[in-house]
Amino acid sequence: MQLIIIMLFIAGAFVVQLALGYFQIKHFAKAYIELRKIGKVAIGKRPGRIRAGTIVLFAVSDSGKILKAMKIQGVTVLAKVRELKGFTGKNIKTLGEADMAHCNKLLKSAILDAVSNYKIIMSGGEIPEKPSIFKRIMMQAENIVSVKKS
């Protein structure tokens, strides 16, 4: 009987996680659409494993001027899209440490990722896909096997 209760609790927690994740994605999509109506959107991310994950969205004009900035930062799916102050009117191509003095380390990392992504796309390049955790595990396993064969 206790096992059934535990399984129901786990299933319920999973369903709540799915629902909250759905709403977070819905809010992100709404913010992205809002920014896309203003101009091009540069997105930077700093995934959190144990610490808070961070996503930054910049609405950018053709000249690189930041028209509006938003962020999502938090540990759980309860993190919401909020305005990111201090970047409106600045040029994304020239953002530096002084512009990010009021930001925490994770936010700075996400902003630098957005700047990098913007520069790559505007120069005609393609953003390299970062391997997932499962892909990294498989690559490490392949490396171990190839070392043992040598």
Secondary structure, DSSP 8 states (H G I E B T S, - for coil): -HHHHHHHHHHHHHHHHHHHHHHHHHHHHHHHHHHHHHSEEEEEEE--SSS-EEEEEEEE-TTSBEEEEEEEEESSTT--EEE-TT-TTSBGGG--GGGGTTS-HHHHHHHHHHHHHHHHHHTT--------HHHHHHHHHHHHHHHHH-
